[in-house]
């Protein structure tokens, strides 16, 4: 499986969304020593009015199932544990998208 990353961003510039409130994820795929933009994916936010929507985590995980990692501005421990248990790497990185992707390249040694 290709190494894909889903970044929670409302503007495509900064990773700025809390996982539970994110309705948009930008998906990038590792290509040699860089990442290539694949697509924007829309999801129903998991948190509605401070409560978790029934099946919200399942829906988000299904929408991002081909991704190896999820990068968000913020995530609660319950949601992070849920994603980790389903094989996702989870990163809190409220930084510019380009900086996050460069750090993943450095971290992965590609």
Secondary structure, DSSP 8 states (H G I E B T S, - for coil): ---EEEEE-SSSSB---BGGG--EEEEEEEETTEEEEEEEEE---SEETTEE-TTHHHHHHHHTTT-SEEEESB--HHHHHHHHHTT-EEEE--SBHHHHHHHHHHHHT-
